[in-house]
Amino acid sequence: MTQATPAAGKRTLGTHSVCPIGLGCMSLSLAYGGQLPDEQGVEILHRALDLGYDHLDTARLYGMGHNETLLGKTLRGLRDRFFLASKTGIYVEGNKRWIDCSPKATRAACEESLRLLQTDYIDLYYLHRHDDSIPIEEAIEGMAQLVQEGKIGGIGLSEVSAPTLRRAAAVHPITAVQNEYSLWTRNPEIAVLDACRELGTTFVAFSPLGRGVLANSVQSPEQISDTDFRKTMPRFLPENWGHNYGLICQFNGIAAEQGVSPAQLALAWVLSRGEHVVAIPGTGNMKHLEENMARHDWQPDADVLQRLDQLINQQTIHGHRYSEAMRANIDSEDFS
Ligand SMILES: NC(=O)c1ccc[n+]([C@@H]2O[C@H](COP(=O)([O-])OP(=O)(O)OC[C@H]3O[C@@H](n4cnc5c(N)ncnc54)[C@H](OP(=O)(O)O)[C@@H]3O)[C@@H](O)[C@H]2O)c1
C-alpha cells in the first residue's frame, strides 16, 4: 500500500497522519470495574481533542453501542478534528456471545455504527476478531464493498496472526492491525510487527499500559473489584502476581530515574518499536489523559530500552495474558 509521508511528529494511519498516541475509548463505557458516568465521558472527549488526541478508537462491543453513541452525540460537528476507528464482528445477547464477519452482518453493523456515531463515514473499520467459520477473503470482500461505497475509509483487523493478515492483504490493502502489545505482552514480535511493516499496515497497540499495570495503577489484585475482568486473567492470579509485581516495581524505579511516569515510560517503549506503530491507551481520568499525551515525543536512550527489554518480556512475566476461554477466540500468534 502506498502511504504518504506523515507530518512532523505524526505517524501514518491509512491516508492520514495521526499523533502516535491515540485515545482508546473503551474505558468510557466499560472501564475496568464498571461504566463511567456520561458527563465524565463527555469531558474526557472534549479535553482529549484540546490536548491534541486526533485518533479515537471505539467499537460496537464497548457498552453494546453505548460507546459509539457517546462519541456520536458528544463530537457531532467536530468530525473533521479526529480520525475515527470502530470495530464490528463480536455480538453479545444476554449470556450468548458470537463472532460473525460475514459481509451481510458487517454491512448491517456498519450502517448501525454510522447511525450511532452520527457520521457518514468511519475512517477505519476493524473486524474485531477473526471469524473462523468463513474464509478471511470473503470477510474482506464484504469490507472492501463498504470502502468502495465511501462508508469506511480503510479496513482493519484485530487479534490476527501474520498469515491471516497476508491473506487479507492479498484481497484489499489493510490499513491497520490492532493487537495487544506492551512490554508484558510481546506476541506481535513473533511475526505480526514485521508483516505490518512489509505490507505498509500500521500496527495499533491496544492495552499498551498492560491494562493499567505498567501505569502502576494496580498494586494488588485485591484492590480490583470482582466484576473487573482482569481478576480472571492469569497474570493477576495470586500465584503469578507477586512475581510480576516485583518486576513492575523495578520498572517504576527506571521511570523515576528517567523523570517520567510509569505510563509515559511504557508508552515510549511501545512507540520505540517502529515508526509504523501507534498506541491507544485508555483512560477515564483527566489527569491520566493529560499525562499520557504529555511526553508523546520523548524517546528513551537505547540503553534504557535495552534494560526494559531485559526486565519485562514473555520469559520474565508469569502467567498468560488471557484466560483459557478468552484464548479460544484469538487468531494471533501467542507465546505459550
Ligand atoms: N481490539 C481489541 O480487542 C481491544 C481489546 C482491549 C482494548 N482495546 C482498545 O485499547 C484501548 C486501551 O486498552 P485498555 O484500556 O485495555 O488498557 P490500557 O490502556 O493498557 O490500560 C488502561 C488502564 O490504565 C489506567 N491508566 C491509563 N493511563 C494511566 C496513567 N497515566 N496512570 C495510571 N493509570 C492509567 C486506566 O485507568 P484510569 O481510567 O483510572 O486512567 C485503565 O485502568 C481500549 O480503550 C480499546 O480502545 C482493544
The ligand as a Tripos MOL2 file, in Angstrom:
@<TRIPOS>MOLECULE
LIG
   48    52     1     0     0
SMALL
NO_CHARGES

@<TRIPOS>ATOM
      1 N1         -9.0670   -4.7730   19.7960 N.am      1 LIG1
      2 C1         -9.2880   -5.3050   20.9790 C.2       1 LIG1
      3 O1         -9.6660   -6.4710   21.1050 O.2       1 LIG1
      4 C2         -9.0760   -4.4650   22.2080 C.ar      1 LIG1
      5 C3         -9.0410   -5.0680   23.4840 C.ar      1 LIG1
      6 C4         -8.8310   -4.2430   24.6000 C.ar      1 LIG1
      7 C5         -8.6540   -2.8730   24.4200 C.ar      1 LIG1
      8 N2         -8.7130   -2.3230   23.1700 N.ar      1 LIG1
      9 C6         -8.5190   -0.8700   22.9390 C.3       1 LIG1
     10 O2         -7.3530   -0.4390   23.6050 O.3       1 LIG1
     11 C7         -7.6680    0.6460   24.4720 C.3       1 LIG1
     12 C8         -6.7640    0.6280   25.6980 C.3       1 LIG1
     13 O3         -6.7590   -0.6450   26.3020 O.3       1 LIG1
     14 P1         -7.0760   -0.9230   27.8320 P.3       1 LIG1
     15 O4         -7.9540    0.1450   28.3860 O.co2     1 LIG1
     16 O5         -7.4810   -2.3410   27.8720 O.co2     1 LIG1
     17 O6         -5.6690   -0.9240   28.5480 O.3       1 LIG1
     18 P2         -4.5010    0.1200   28.8420 P.3       1 LIG1
     19 O7         -4.6070    1.3160   28.0020 O.co2     1 LIG1
     20 O8         -3.2650   -0.6880   28.8180 O.co2     1 LIG1
     21 O9         -4.7930    0.4840   30.3710 O.3       1 LIG1
     22 C9         -5.9360    1.1630   30.7930 C.3       1 LIG1
     23 C10        -5.8730    1.2380   32.3080 C.3       1 LIG1
     24 O10        -4.7540    2.0440   32.6900 O.3       1 LIG1
     25 C11        -5.1730    3.0950   33.5500 C.3       1 LIG1
     26 N3         -4.3830    4.2760   33.1770 N.ar      1 LIG1
     27 C12        -4.3610    4.9030   31.9740 C.ar      1 LIG1
     28 N4         -3.4690    5.9130   31.9830 N.ar      1 LIG1
     29 C13        -2.9330    5.9370   33.2310 C.ar      1 LIG1
     30 C14        -1.9580    6.7550   33.8590 C.ar      1 LIG1
     31 N5         -1.3590    7.7450   33.2110 N.pl3     1 LIG1
     32 N6         -1.6610    6.4870   35.1550 N.ar      1 LIG1
     33 C15        -2.2630    5.4740   35.8410 C.ar      1 LIG1
     34 N7         -3.1960    4.6740   35.2840 N.ar      1 LIG1
     35 C16        -3.5210    4.8950   33.9990 C.ar      1 LIG1
     36 C17        -6.6430    3.2750   33.2980 C.3       1 LIG1
     37 O11        -7.3060    3.7040   34.4460 O.3       1 LIG1
     38 P3         -7.8970    5.2170   34.5400 P.3       1 LIG1
     39 O12        -9.1830    5.1840   33.7850 O.co2     1 LIG1
     40 O13        -8.0600    5.3960   36.0090 O.co2     1 LIG1
     41 O14        -6.8940    6.1230   33.9470 O.co2     1 LIG1
     42 C18        -7.0980    1.8650   32.9300 C.3       1 LIG1
     43 O15        -7.3980    1.1340   34.0870 O.3       1 LIG1
     44 C19        -9.1520    0.4590   24.7840 C.3       1 LIG1
     45 O16        -9.7600    1.6520   25.1950 O.3       1 LIG1
     46 C20        -9.6800   -0.0160   23.4710 C.3       1 LIG1
     47 O17        -9.9030    1.0950   22.6170 O.3       1 LIG1
     48 C21        -8.9050   -3.1100   22.0780 C.ar      1 LIG1
@<TRIPOS>BOND
     1     1     2 1
     2     2     3 2
     3     2     4 1
     4     4     5 ar
     5     4    48 ar
     6     5     6 ar
     7     6     7 ar
     8     7     8 ar
     9     8     9 1
    10     8    48 ar
    11     9    10 1
    12     9    46 1
    13    10    11 1
    14    11    12 1
    15    11    44 1
    16    12    13 1
    17    13    14 1
    18    14    15 2
    19    14    16 1
    20    14    17 1
    21    17    18 1
    22    18    19 2
    23    18    20 1
    24    18    21 1
    25    21    22 1
    26    22    23 1
    27    23    24 1
    28    23    42 1
    29    24    25 1
    30    25    26 1
    31    25    36 1
    32    26    27 ar
    33    26    35 ar
    34    27    28 ar
    35    28    29 ar
    36    29    30 ar
    37    29    35 ar
    38    30    31 1
    39    30    32 ar
    40    32    33 ar
    41    33    34 ar
    42    34    35 ar
    43    36    37 1
    44    36    42 1
    45    37    38 1
    46    38    39 2
    47    38    40 1
    48    38    41 1
    49    42    43 1
    50    44    45 1
    51    44    46 1
    52    46    47 1
@<TRIPOS>SUBSTRUCTURE
     1 LIG1         1 GROUP 0 **** ****
